[in-house]
């Protein structure tokens, strides 16, 4: 599988302008549209807000730039995602090519998810609500990512109560 999204070499907008546009989209059109906006600032195919429950991880919000009608993905064991690194360290985790990243030499997802950049989504008390991440099936350039923007977006999602529950949660 290949990704046809156009390469992006650096953030297109200054962080403050991009965040203002993100917040405006979040307020006017909701979290999924706001994440789609963020995805459009990179060449990464996917962006998601992942939640954990019962040893599983699933995207409470999922955006696929190549298939925008796909809004759900299957749950996977939490250790089969790179989101577990974000969760366990309550900090960001990035790999530009999992096949060449020694930290992921034994990781089950390394051949399926080649590029990943995730940050924690935490409430005001520091409780992890989930992870916000860009990811792709092909290697990507980390220089195109605006990490301050991703962190601000994660904070805004939590602060504004825009984090949906784990999919299929009662």
JOPEBEL-V324643 format. One record per residue. N is the residue number from 1. RES is the residue in three letters. D_LAST is the distance of its C-alpha to the last C-alpha in Angstrom with 2 decimals. Layout:
n=(N;N)
res=(RES;RES)
d_last=(D_LAST;D_LAST)
This chain:
n=(1;2;3;4;5;6;7;8;9;10;11;12;13;14;15;16;17;18;19;20;21;22;23;24;25;26;27;28;29;30;31;32;33;34;35;36;37;38;39;40;41;42;43;44;45;46;47;48;49;50;51;52;53;54;55;56;57;58;59;60;61;62;63;64;65;66;67;68;69;70;71;72;73;74;75;76;77;78;79;80;81;82;83;84;85;86;87;88;89;90;91;92;93;94;95;96;97;98;99;100;101;102;103;104;105;106;107;108;109;110;111;112;113;114;115;116;117;118;119;120;121;122;123;124;125;126;127;128;129;130;131;132;133;134;135;136;137;138;139;140;141;142;143;144;145;146;147;148;149;150;151;152;153;154;155;156;157;158;159;160;161;162;163;164;165;166;167;168;169;170)
res=(UNK;UNK;UNK;UNK;UNK;UNK;UNK;UNK;UNK;UNK;UNK;UNK;UNK;UNK;UNK;UNK;UNK;UNK;UNK;UNK;UNK;UNK;UNK;UNK;UNK;UNK;UNK;UNK;UNK;UNK;UNK;UNK;UNK;UNK;UNK;UNK;UNK;UNK;UNK;UNK;UNK;UNK;UNK;UNK;UNK;UNK;UNK;UNK;UNK;UNK;UNK;UNK;UNK;UNK;UNK;UNK;UNK;UNK;UNK;UNK;UNK;UNK;UNK;UNK;UNK;UNK;UNK;UNK;UNK;UNK;UNK;UNK;UNK;UNK;UNK;UNK;UNK;UNK;UNK;UNK;UNK;UNK;UNK;UNK;UNK;UNK;UNK;UNK;UNK;UNK;UNK;UNK;UNK;UNK;UNK;UNK;UNK;UNK;UNK;UNK;UNK;UNK;UNK;UNK;UNK;UNK;UNK;UNK;UNK;UNK;UNK;UNK;UNK;UNK;UNK;UNK;UNK;UNK;UNK;UNK;UNK;UNK;UNK;UNK;UNK;UNK;UNK;UNK;UNK;UNK;UNK;UNK;UNK;UNK;UNK;UNK;UNK;UNK;UNK;UNK;UNK;UNK;UNK;UNK;UNK;UNK;UNK;UNK;UNK;UNK;UNK;UNK;UNK;UNK;UNK;UNK;UNK;UNK;UNK;UNK;UNK;UNK;UNK;UNK;UNK;UNK;UNK;UNK;UNK;UNK)
d_last=(34.60;36.04;34.85;36.93;35.83;38.95;39.96;39.75;41.98;41.07;38.81;40.08;39.62;40.21;37.03;37.36;37.76;34.87;32.58;33.77;32.95;29.48;28.78;30.26;28.11;24.94;25.87;27.13;24.87;21.71;20.51;20.76;24.30;25.20;24.28;26.27;29.10;29.05;29.09;32.10;34.02;34.09;34.90;31.66;29.85;26.24;24.37;20.78;18.48;16.94;14.20;14.21;11.87;13.27;16.54;15.39;15.87;14.72;15.78;13.42;16.67;19.31;22.83;25.44;28.79;30.31;27.53;25.92;24.12;21.99;18.88;16.70;17.88;17.05;15.56;18.51;19.39;19.53;23.26;23.83;23.40;25.77;22.90;23.23;26.68;25.45;22.80;25.35;28.12;26.28;28.77;29.47;30.17;32.24;33.92;36.07;36.61;34.73;37.49;40.00;37.96;39.03;35.89;33.98;36.62;34.36;30.98;29.32;28.43;31.89;33.23;30.17;29.36;32.78;32.23;29.57;29.46;26.52;26.13;23.68;21.43;21.72;21.28;24.47;24.42;24.36;20.86;19.79;16.79;17.60;20.61;22.36;24.61;27.18;27.85;30.05;31.50;35.00;36.62;36.61;38.79;37.32;39.92;38.08;35.07;35.04;33.30;33.81;32.08;29.07;28.86;29.30;26.60;24.11;25.20;24.96;21.39;20.39;22.84;21.75;18.00;17.62;15.33;12.00;8.99;9.01;8.80;6.24;3.76;0.00)
